[in-house]
Amino acid sequence: MYLHEAESKIQRLANIPFSELFSERDIQNIIVNKGKTGQLLELALGKRLDSANLDFEDGELKTNKCDSFGNPKETVFITQISSIIDELLTEEPFENTHLYEKISNLLYVPVCKDGDPHDWKFFTPIHIDLERNEFSSLMDIWEDDYYSICKQLKHSIETSRDGFIHTSNGRHIQVRSKDSKRKDGSYNAIYSNIYNRYVSDKNHAFYFQRQFVFDIRRMLGM
């Protein structure tokens, strides 16, 4: 499925209560598993869930919890960094990176979760395409964030007491820890071939900070 096809379908689903979109069983699953909302949206789109690098043939889908006015309540997960740590530490050109691939053509869907889950709803999707002139300022922000974060990660490795990476922030994008324990109780440490050692005892990930949503809504006059 291509992103523009999904955008059209989501526009038709927008502002309709979940009780009219999903079965009672699906809604109860949402309550138990808070992270399943995005998966339900994919199913509503008729998209088969898989482990592909991108959600669509040409872009990415991101859902995020918001209030009844569309204001974000959480940060937005982008992608984990363990497999690309050396790409970041060598400051690979932004447009050649895995991060750019994940955010250069993006469909952001706010999910209003105020009140009873039966009344929750998807809001109108926001399509961000960094190749379009209207998003040139966003491209500048994200590119600056990327290089700033790369430098912060390297600085942490070389100057912090533990020699590990730590939370690193840009204006819209940040890197922070994101991991879950293995069966043996250990985490997924990050190894750098550049430093020939572990540079974190836990996996980390890129996130959009809430400011990203506030800024994009202001840019689009929402």
C-alpha positions in Angstrom: 0.0 0.0 0.0 1.2 3.5 -0.9 1.0 6.4 1.6 -1.4 8.4 -0.4 -3.8 5.5 -0.5 -3.6 5.1 3.3 -4.1 8.9 3.7 -7.4 8.8 1.8 -8.7 5.8 3.8 -7.7 7.4 7.2 -9.5 10.6 6.2 -12.7 8.5 5.9 -12.1 6.9 9.3 -11.3 10.2 11.0 -13.5 11.5 13.8 -15.6 8.3 14.0 -15.8 6.7 17.5 -13.9 3.4 17.9 -17.3 1.8 18.8 -18.3 2.2 15.1 -15.0 1.1 13.7 -14.0 -1.9 15.8 -15.5 -4.9 17.5 -16.0 -5.0 21.3 -13.2 -7.6 21.4 -10.8 -5.2 19.6 -11.7 -2.4 21.9 -11.1 -4.6 25.0 -7.7 -5.5 23.5 -6.9 -1.8 23.1 -7.6 -1.3 26.8 -5.4 -4.2 27.8 -2.6 -3.4 25.3 -2.2 0.3 25.0 0.3 0.1 22.2 -2.1 -1.7 19.9 -3.9 1.3 18.5 -1.5 1.7 15.6 -1.8 -1.9 14.7 -5.6 -1.6 14.7 -5.3 1.3 12.4 -3.2 -0.8 10.0 -5.8 -3.5 10.1 -8.6 -1.0 9.5 -6.6 0.1 6.4 -6.5 -3.5 5.2 -2.8 -3.6 5.6 -1.1 -6.9 6.5 1.1 -6.5 9.6 4.7 -7.5 8.9 8.3 -6.6 9.9 9.0 -4.5 6.8 11.3 -1.6 7.3 8.6 0.9 6.2 4.9 0.7 6.9 4.0 1.7 3.3 5.7 1.2 0.0 6.9 4.8 0.1 6.6 6.0 3.7 5.9 5.5 7.3 2.8 5.6 9.6 3.0 7.1 13.1 0.1 7.3 15.6 0.2 9.3 18.8 -2.0 9.9 21.8 -3.6 13.4 21.8 -6.3 15.3 23.7 -9.6 16.4 22.2 -7.9 19.4 20.6 -5.2 17.4 18.9 -2.5 18.4 21.3 0.1 15.6 21.8 0.2 13.8 25.2 3.3 11.7 24.4 6.5 11.6 22.4 6.5 9.6 19.1 8.7 6.6 18.6 10.7 6.7 15.3 13.3 3.9 15.3 15.9 2.1 17.4 19.5 2.9 17.0 21.5 -0.2 18.0 22.1 -1.3 14.4 23.0 2.2 13.2 25.1 3.5 16.0 28.3 3.8 14.0 26.3 5.6 11.2 25.5 8.2 13.8 29.0 8.4 15.3 30.5 9.0 11.9 27.8 11.6 11.1 26.7 9.9 7.9 25.0 12.5 5.6 21.5 13.0 6.9 19.7 12.2 3.6 21.6 8.9 3.4 20.6 7.7 6.8 18.1 5.2 8.1 16.5 8.0 10.2 15.9 10.0 7.1 14.3 7.0 5.4 11.9 6.7 8.3 10.8 10.3 8.5 11.2 11.8 5.0 7.6 10.7 3.9 5.5 10.4 7.0 1.8 10.1 7.8 1.1 11.3 11.3 -2.2 10.3 12.8 -3.3 11.8 16.1 -5.5 9.4 18.3 -7.8 11.1 20.7 -8.0 8.9 23.8 -10.0 11.2 26.1 -12.8 9.5 28.0 -14.2 6.0 27.4 -12.3 3.9 24.9 -15.5 3.4 22.9 -15.4 7.1 22.2 -11.8 7.3 21.2 -11.2 8.3 17.6 -8.5 9.0 15.0 -8.1 12.6 13.9 -7.4 13.8 10.4 -3.9 12.6 9.3 -1.0 15.0 8.6 1.2 14.1 5.6 4.8 15.3 5.9 6.9 15.0 2.7 10.4 16.5 3.1 10.8 16.8 -0.6 7.9 19.4 -0.8 8.9 23.0 -0.5 6.3 23.7 2.2 8.3 21.5 4.6 11.7 22.9 3.9 11.9 24.6 7.3 11.1 21.2 8.9 13.8 19.6 6.9 16.2 22.2 8.2 15.2 21.6 11.8 15.5 17.8 11.5 18.8 17.9 9.8 20.2 20.2 12.5 18.7 17.9 15.1 20.4 14.9 13.6 23.9 16.4 13.5 23.5 17.8 16.9 22.4 14.5 18.4 25.3 12.7 16.6 27.8 15.1 18.3 26.1 14.7 21.6 26.2 10.9 21.5 29.9 11.0 20.6 30.6 13.5 23.3 28.9 11.3 25.9 30.9 8.3 24.9 34.2 10.2 25.2 33.6 12.2 28.3 30.9 10.6 30.5 32.0 8.6 33.5 30.5 5.3 32.3 31.6 5.9 28.7 28.1 5.3 27.5 25.7 7.3 25.3 23.0 9.3 27.1 19.8 11.1 26.3 20.5 13.6 23.5 18.0 16.3 22.4 17.4 18.4 19.4 14.5 20.8 18.9 12.1 18.1 17.5 14.1 14.9 17.7 15.7 13.1 20.6 17.6 9.9 21.4 16.8 8.1 24.7 16.8 4.6 26.1 14.2 2.2 24.9 14.6 -1.5 25.8 13.0 -4.5 27.4 14.6 -7.2 29.4 15.5 -10.6 27.9 14.4 -13.8 29.5 17.7 -13.9 31.4 17.1 -10.4 32.8 19.7 -8.6 30.7 19.1 -5.8 28.3 20.2 -5.3 24.6 23.5 -3.5 24.9 24.8 -1.4 22.0 28.2 -2.3 20.5 30.3 0.2 18.4 32.8 -1.1 15.9 34.4 2.3 15.9 35.2 2.2 19.6 35.5 -1.6 19.7 33.4 -1.7 22.8 29.9 -1.4 24.2 28.7 2.2 24.3 25.4 1.5 26.1 24.1 -1.3 28.4 20.6 -0.7 26.9 19.1 -0.1 23.5 18.2 3.5 22.6 15.8 5.0 20.0 15.0 8.1 18.1 11.8 9.9 19.2 9.9 13.0 18.0 9.4 15.2 21.0 5.9 16.8 21.6 7.2 20.1 20.3 7.3 18.6 16.8 3.5 18.2 16.8 2.9 21.7 18.2 5.2 23.2 15.5 3.7 21.2 12.6 0.2 22.1 13.6 1.1 25.7 13.8 2.8 25.5 10.3 -0.3 24.0 8.8 -2.6 26.5 10.6 -4.4 23.9 12.7 
